[in-house]
Amino acid sequence: MAECSLVLRHATMKMCDPEARGPSMKKRVLILCTGNSARSQMAEGLFRHEGGDRYEVFSAGTRPSVVRPEAIAVLAEIGIDISASVRSPSTSLLLGARSRDYSLR
């Protein structure tokens, strides 16, 4: 899990770099996975942390489960609190009226 958080952090730092983005519009990001219990929750937390108010971030799963305590603990080690994260079924985000600039899965 710790290695996963380092990889996700590196990727989100690159995507959240204001120099690489162009116009200063708030971008919308959807992170989609199966369980919405670890990796997608961690990626959402990292995007929120690194991107600040430049991104509106959502995560969802095709079969959402309970957010894993290991994911919460790993991000807590680097000062990011995802303990209040809410898991979401993907259909509510994919079928809703939410447009997005990036989708990650």
Helices and strands as residue ranges (DSSP letters): H 2-15, G 18-20, E 27-33, H 39-51, G 52-54, E 55-61, H 69-77, H 90-94, E 102-104
